[in-house]
Every structure is written in structure tokens, then in C-alpha cells.
């Protein structure tokens, strides 16, 4: 054997690169991962699917899975909505009106507080800034039962009866983490050069903020407003401590229908609430997309 051939045979071969199956290439989902994702999504959607199935049950009692399906309970729910029973202390329409008033007020007040707060937290450095950021996010980790009880004790000490404003104040506290975070995400994506350019062109700092920064913050503001509405509209735990007979929200009203005897029409009303939430989430995706959304 010649010397060049012997040298070529003794040289180490380069390591073989692993061959990726076509189904697990980057950007593609493997069969095991797809199966696991499908199981997780199914478990997450199982309560909603169960609720929808029970709302279409044709049985007079609660049984799962239903042996027959129909619109019996939807007709009963519609009748109780348009012609409430005189024995009911509060109708579903009144509870829905209270929920909408509280949710819209929460959305408005939380946005008015969050826009300047997010701007200050993103643009300025001041003593106690980390503490303020932690306080804003505190409702996310604070036990809701203790928050409701604490607010009840505080409101009972006040010399005036706040009525529905008790619920609005509590819901604004719960919505602030969502509105502030989304507005702050929008401000963080806007460089200070935009304001500097506006000031160079002759605008005052306030005019630059109103005419330049606020329009660019629109995705985060819209996202925070919709999140605030959803949080307020579905809130139950804190509301349960603060509601009155004239300020009962829809989630508390649904709970009251299940205390003595479970009324199957609550599943129909729950489907209605879920449909509203899905519509708001779809609207959020259409108006905002992936811009300014921060959880």
C-alpha cells in the first residue's frame, strides 16, 4: 500500500451529524409533542365542553352524559330572562346590568390610572420605584378571599355607603396589573426620540405626550381595557364579600341559583358568559394582535 493511501486510511473521519426525522425538524411538531399538546388542550377545554353539553340536555335532572339533547333549558332560561319569577329577589337582567356597569366603569377608571402610571414607571427613575411595581402586581398573588374580606372591613368603617362603588374600587384593584403591564409594554417599545423630535419641532412636552405617545400606545391601552373588562365581568370571589341585594353581579347571581337546588338553566347562562368572553378575546386579537399584550 502506498504512503498516501496509508495516510488517508489513518486520518480520523469527521463525526456523522444526527439525521433529524422530517417530522421533528425545527418549526415542525413531532407526533409525541402533538399528542401531548392535544391532551393538554382537551383537558383545558373539558370543563367548557361539559358545560355546553349539559346546557343542551333534554333531561329534567342533571345527568352526565345527557341521554338526549334539546333546547328545553335554553327556552327556560330565555323565559326567566324576559319574565322573571316574582319570587326571585333579583332578576338575571338586573344582575347583568350591574355587571356591565361595573365592568365598563372598571375599564374606564383602570385605564385612566394606568396610562400615566405606566408612563411614569417606564420613563422616570425615582426612589421606591421597585416597590411601586411590586405593589401594582400584588393583586395577582394576593389571596382573593383575604382581599375581599379586607376590603369589606375597610368599607364598613367608612361613614358613607358606597353601594356599587365598592365593587368598582375592588375590581379596579384587580384589573390594575393587567392594564399597567400592557400600557407599560407599549411605552417601552416607544423610544424617547419620538418625544424629542416633537419638542424640536416646537411642541410642548404635554403636547408631545398627547399627540405622539398616546396614539402609539393605542395597542397596549386597548389590550388593557379589554383585559380589565374581562376580569371585572367574571370576578366572583372578591365580589361575593362586597355585593348587596341591589348590587349583585351576574357571577354571584349564578352562584345563588346553585345554593339551594342546582338550576340547569345556569349552564345556559354560563354559555352566554363564555360566548361574551370569547367575543372579547377575538376582538382583542383583531384590534391589537400581538402588539402591546403583556400578561
N, C-alpha and C positions, 0 to 999 in steps of 0.2 A: 504494500500500500504506500502510496507516495506521501511525502510530508504534508502538502496542502490538504490532502483528503483526510489524513490523520488529525490535523489541527481542527478541521471543520467538524469532525466527529466528536472531538473533546470539548468543543465550545458548548456552554450551557444554553439550553433552549429557553426562549422567553416564556414566562408563565402564561398559561391559557386564560383568557378573560372569561368570566362566567357568562353563559348564554342565558339571557332573560327570556322567559316564555313570552309569547306575544301578548298574552292576557294580562301580564303584570309589568308591562313597560311603564315608565313614568308617564303620568297623565291618564293611565288606564286603571280600572279597578279589577282586582283579582276575584275569583269565584268565592273564596273564603271571606274576603273583606265585603263583597257584595251581599253575601248571605248574612253576615253579622250586622251590616247596616240595615238590611231589610227587617231582621228580627228586632233591632232596637227601635226602628221607626214604627213597627207594628205594635210593640209594647207601649210606645208613647201615645199612639193613636187609639189604643184599645179602649180606654175609658170613654172617649168621644164616640167611637163606633158603638159601644154598648148603649150609651145614652140615646143615640139616634135610633138604634134598633128597638129599644124599649118605647120610644115615643110613637112608633108605628104599630105597636102591639094592639091586637083586637081583643085581647082578654080583659075581663073586668078586674082581675087581680094581677099583682106583679109576679111574673114568672119569666125566667130567662133560661134558655132562649124562647122567644114567643112561638107558640104553635100556629098562630095565624097573624096576619098583618092587615092593617086598615088605617083609616083616618078618624077613628072614633074619638081618640083623645085629643086630636087637633081640633075637631069640632067642639068638644067640650071646653078646650082652652080658649077658643075664639068666643064662645058664648059667655064664659066667665070674664072675658076682657070687655066685651061690649055691654053685657048686662050682669054686672057683679052682684053676688048674693048679698042681700041686706044684712045677713048675719055676720059678714066679714067686716072686721074693724077697719080695713083699708083695702082698696081695690088694687088690682095689678096696674091699672092705668095711672093711679096716683103714685104708686111706687116707682113706675117707670119715669114719670115726670120728675120726681125728686132725684132719681139717679142721673137723668140728663142735665138737670140744673146744677147739681153738684159737680158732675164731670166737666161740663163746659166752664164753670167758674174755676175749678181746679186748673184746667188747661190754661185759662187766661192769666190767673194770678201767678201760677208757677212759671209761666213764660216771662211775665213782667219782672219777676225776681231773678230768673236765671240768666237772662241776656246780659244785664250789667255785671252780675256776679261772675259769669264765665269770662267776660272781657277783662275784668279786674284780675282774676286768677291767672289768666293767660298772659297778660301784658305787663303786670306790675309785680315788683318784689316788695314785700312788706313783712314786718315781724308778725309771726303767728300764722303765716300762710299755710304751712303743712297742717296745722291744727284745724284751720278753716276747711281745708279739703277733706280731712278726716270726718269732721262734723257733717259736712254735706252728704258724704257717703254712709253715714252711720245708720240711717233707716234701712239700708239693705241688709244689715246684720243684726239689728236690734230686734229682740223678740216682739212680735206684733201684739201678743197678748199683754205683755208688760207695757208696751207703748199705749195701747188702748186704755188700760187701767190707769196709767199715769196721767194721760190727758183727761180722763174722767174726773180724777181727783182735782186737777188744776181748774177745770171748767166749773166744778161745783163750788169752788172757793170764790169765784168771781161774783160780784154783786149784781150782774146783769145776766139775763138768759139769752144766750147766743142763738139758740134754735138751730137752723140749718147751717149757720156759720161754723158751728162746732165740727160738722162733717167736712166742710170746705177747708178749714185750717188743718185738720188731721190729714186730709187727702193731699194737700199741698206739701206737707212734710214728707209724705211717702213718695210723691212724684218728683221732688227736687233732685234726687240723684240722677234720674233719667234726663230731665231737662237740662240740668247744668252740664252733665257729661257730654250730651250731644251738642250743645252750644259751644262748649269749650273745644270740642273736636273741630268744629268749623273755624273757630278763631285761630286755633293752632295751625290750620292749613293756609291762613291768610298772613302773609308776611307784613312786617311793619312798613315796607317800602311803599305799599299802596297808600297808607295814610300820609307818608312823607311826600309822595308825589302830589296828592291832593292839596297838602299845605303849601307846597311850592307853587302850585297853580293859583294860590290865593284863598283857598278855603280855610275856614277856622277849624280847630280840632273837633268841635261838635258837629260842624257841617260835614267834615270828612267821615266822622263816625256814622252819621245818619245816611249820607248819600253813597258811601263807598263800602264801609264794613258791614252794615246791616243787610244790604242786598246780597253780599257774598256769603253771609251767614244763613241765608234762607234754607238750605238743606238741613242744617242742624236744628234750626228753630222749628221747622215743620216736623222733623222727626221727634223732637222733644215734646211738642204739642200733642201729637198723636199718641205717644207713649203715656203722657200724663192722662189723657182721656181714657185710655185702656186700663191703666192702673186704677183710676178712680171708679170707673164704671163696674169693675169686677171686684172691688175691695169688699171684704166681708168681716175679717177678724176685728180690726180696729173699729169699724162702723158698728159692730154689734154692741160695743160698750157705750157708744155715744148717740145712738139713734133714739128718737121719740116716736110716739104713735103718729105724729104728723110729719115726721122726717124719716120715714122708713124707706130705705133704698130697695132696689129690685133683688139683689142677692139676699138681703135679710128677709124680704117678703117670701122668697122661695124657700128659705130655711123654715120660716114659720108655717109653711104648708106641709112640712115633713115632720113636725114635732109630735103632734097627736096621732095622726094617721097619714101615711105617705100617699099623697095625691098623685096619681100617674100623670096628671097634666103638667107637673113641674118639669118633666122631661121635655115636653113640647116647648115650654118657656125657656128651658136651658138651651135647646137647639136654637131658639131665636137669639139668645145672647151670644152663643158661639158664632152664629152667622154674622152678627154685627162685628164681632172681633176679627173674623176672617176678612170682612169687607174693609175694615180699618187697616189691617196689615197689608192687604192688596193695594189699598190707596197709598200707604206709606211706600211700598215698592215702586209704584208708578210715579209718585211725585218726587221721591228722594232717591230711590235706588240704593246704591252703596255709599253715597256721599253723606258724610255727617252723621252716620249712625254709629253710636257708641253705647254699648251696654255696660 
